[in-house]
Amino acid sequence: MWNSRDIEVTPGARCSGGQISASSTLEDSGRLMGLQSRLDRAHHVAMTRNAFAPDNALVRNCLAGRDALVVMSPSVHRLYGPRIRAYFEEVTDVHFMVLHRTEASKSLDAVVEVTERAAAVGLRRTSPIVAIGGGVCTDISGLAAALHRRGVPHFNVPTTLVGLVDAGIGTKNAVNHGRRKSALGTFYPPEHTVLDIDFLATLPRRQLANGLAEIIKLAVVKDRPLFELLDRYGMRLLDCGFRRPVRAADEIVWRAAAGMLAELARNQFEIGDFRRKVDFGHTFSPYIEVASGHSVLHGEAVAMDIALSAQLAHALGLLTEADLERILTMLETTGLALVWPGLSVDALCATLPSIVEHRNGDLHLVVPTGIGTCEFLGAADINPALLRASMAELVRRTCRDDIQTVQRRTLAASGGQ
Ligand SMILES: NC(=O)c1ccc[n+]([C@@H]2O[C@H](COP(=O)([O-])OP(=O)(O)OC[C@H]3O[C@@H](n4cnc5c(N)ncnc54)[C@H](O)[C@@H]3O)[C@@H](O)[C@H]2O)c1
């Protein structure tokens, strides 16, 4: 019998700009064989300004002479297309495509569309798919990269706030399928992510607030100083597309991105442990996104989930009234709604078993226990009556706020009489 115990194959595939090493060990003992494989991938995250200015070599250096397929969101193509095309002009064999997809059409056929373009331009196995756009574009492109030729590298240049602090730096990518949000996907880290806050200058205010929800999420569960920064500068940054104050914009985005990566690094491929702080705001939100027909944006749904989870924590005596107030006030001043009028608690409860299934047998609901701290609740801690009471509190608050706004407006219109 051929004895192959401890045969080691170490191709150590080198790829400029990002080192990939792989090794496999074959264990053969009689009639039982096992192949142990290890694949190390590096994910580099860099922050720059004006990434596609002719004299900014960062993205070109990441390419390191390889050909590439650049995939752009339609708005990015409209606003930045000529600049991006000119930037790559000196680089050999860079091909482009515009991905006309939204959340409602973020589906498997979009992934196939990208792989077909990659095949048509003859993208090589070591050449990356470079996504320049929002989370829809980076998710579809990342999944396409994972599938094309069984895996080619991919880069993300996120151009939305959700992308900068979450979708563009994460390891996962997914598309929706049927009525299930992010139902089909892979764990496939990008080789490079380039963060450029300058893109936010053209992002509509609603999209900025949408992204702030993801930053608030991180701040509440793990980063009190970030929460203080948001408290102080959040509104000013929202008002000017993150242009001023420059240092606060850089600090908030970098801190949020670093905090996200640090959480991912604890269990990047979600093996064994399904308790993830970054799932705060992501338990009830997929239901809201899908049930609203995607009229509620991802971050907006996350904000509603944050509000409900915080209200639940308060009802269970885990979060003080003062901290609950700070969290809800921050969401409201950002312009994020606390409840979706179409929400049915019964329908929400009906989705919980599928979340339990996705999280390997328990709910692992992340709830805040202060500003910067959290804990996980199991399915047994939550019941429909508790959910209904917490929702009712949020609805009462929203109605009260609406009445106060009308009263303030009426008072102002009557000259304060
Ligand atoms: N993979 C992950 O880890 C992860 C994490 C969070 C979110 N996501 C996914 O990300 C998606 C949401 O991403 P999103 O909020 O970026 O939405 P999006 O990709 O739909 O972008 C929002 C809109 O902004 C436009 N746009 C993009 N950049 C712009 C710019 N600089 N100026 C003007 N307009 C611009 C887009 O064309 C689009 O119309 C969801 O599908 C969500 O599931 C994935």
PDBQT file of the ligand as one rigid body, heavy atoms in Angstrom, charges set to zero:
ROOT
HETATM    1  N1  LIG A 501     -21.597  41.348   2.938  1.00  0.00    +0.000 N 
HETATM    2  C1  LIG A 501     -21.782  41.954   4.062  1.00  0.00    +0.000 C 
HETATM    3  O1  LIG A 501     -21.107  41.690   5.043  1.00  0.00    +0.000 OA
HETATM    4  C2  LIG A 501     -22.829  43.028   4.142  1.00  0.00    +0.000 A 
HETATM    5  C3  LIG A 501     -22.894  43.854   5.268  1.00  0.00    +0.000 A 
HETATM    6  C4  LIG A 501     -23.847  44.874   5.302  1.00  0.00    +0.000 A 
HETATM    7  C5  LIG A 501     -24.703  45.051   4.227  1.00  0.00    +0.000 A 
HETATM    8  N2  LIG A 501     -24.621  44.207   3.171  1.00  0.00    +0.000 N 
HETATM    9  C6  LIG A 501     -25.527  44.379   2.037  1.00  0.00    +0.000 C 
HETATM   10  O2  LIG A 501     -25.291  45.649   1.471  1.00  0.00    +0.000 OA
HETATM   11  C7  LIG A 501     -26.477  46.097   0.819  1.00  0.00    +0.000 C 
HETATM   12  C8  LIG A 501     -26.749  47.528   1.192  1.00  0.00    +0.000 C 
HETATM   13  O3  LIG A 501     -25.682  48.297   0.727  1.00  0.00    +0.000 OA
HETATM   14  P1  LIG A 501     -25.830  49.859   0.451  1.00  0.00    +0.000 P 
HETATM   15  O4  LIG A 501     -26.529  50.485   1.576  1.00  0.00    +0.000 OA
HETATM   16  O5  LIG A 501     -24.478  50.340   0.074  1.00  0.00    +0.000 OA
HETATM   17  O6  LIG A 501     -26.866  49.923  -0.757  1.00  0.00    +0.000 OA
HETATM   18  P2  LIG A 501     -26.695  49.994  -2.361  1.00  0.00    +0.000 P 
HETATM   19  O7  LIG A 501     -25.563  49.190  -2.817  1.00  0.00    +0.000 OA
HETATM   20  O8  LIG A 501     -28.041  49.667  -2.893  1.00  0.00    +0.000 OA
HETATM   21  O9  LIG A 501     -26.370  51.526  -2.640  1.00  0.00    +0.000 OA
HETATM   22  C9  LIG A 501     -27.328  52.484  -2.356  1.00  0.00    +0.000 C 
HETATM   23  C10 LIG A 501     -27.556  53.437  -3.523  1.00  0.00    +0.000 C 
HETATM   24  O10 LIG A 501     -26.506  54.392  -3.536  1.00  0.00    +0.000 OA
HETATM   25  C11 LIG A 501     -25.957  54.489  -4.854  1.00  0.00    +0.000 C 
HETATM   26  N3  LIG A 501     -24.579  54.919  -4.662  1.00  0.00    +0.000 N 
HETATM   27  C12 LIG A 501     -23.533  54.164  -4.339  1.00  0.00    +0.000 A 
HETATM   28  N4  LIG A 501     -22.452  54.937  -4.126  1.00  0.00    +0.000 NA
HETATM   29  C13 LIG A 501     -22.834  56.213  -4.333  1.00  0.00    +0.000 A 
HETATM   30  C14 LIG A 501     -22.180  57.483  -4.247  1.00  0.00    +0.000 A 
HETATM   31  N5  LIG A 501     -20.906  57.574  -3.837  1.00  0.00    +0.000 N 
HETATM   32  N6  LIG A 501     -22.883  58.605  -4.532  1.00  0.00    +0.000 NA
HETATM   33  C15 LIG A 501     -24.191  58.531  -4.894  1.00  0.00    +0.000 A 
HETATM   34  N7  LIG A 501     -24.874  57.364  -4.975  1.00  0.00    +0.000 NA
HETATM   35  C16 LIG A 501     -24.195  56.219  -4.685  1.00  0.00    +0.000 A 
HETATM   36  C17 LIG A 501     -26.176  53.117  -5.437  1.00  0.00    +0.000 C 
HETATM   37  O11 LIG A 501     -26.129  53.123  -6.845  1.00  0.00    +0.000 OA
HETATM   38  C18 LIG A 501     -27.550  52.778  -4.895  1.00  0.00    +0.000 C 
HETATM   39  O12 LIG A 501     -28.530  53.409  -5.683  1.00  0.00    +0.000 OA
HETATM   40  C19 LIG A 501     -27.580  45.148   1.247  1.00  0.00    +0.000 C 
HETATM   41  O13 LIG A 501     -27.842  44.273   0.192  1.00  0.00    +0.000 OA
HETATM   42  C20 LIG A 501     -26.987  44.389   2.407  1.00  0.00    +0.000 C 
HETATM   43  O14 LIG A 501     -27.500  43.100   2.527  1.00  0.00    +0.000 OA
HETATM   44  C21 LIG A 501     -23.706  43.226   3.097  1.00  0.00    +0.000 A 
ENDROOT
TORSDOF 0
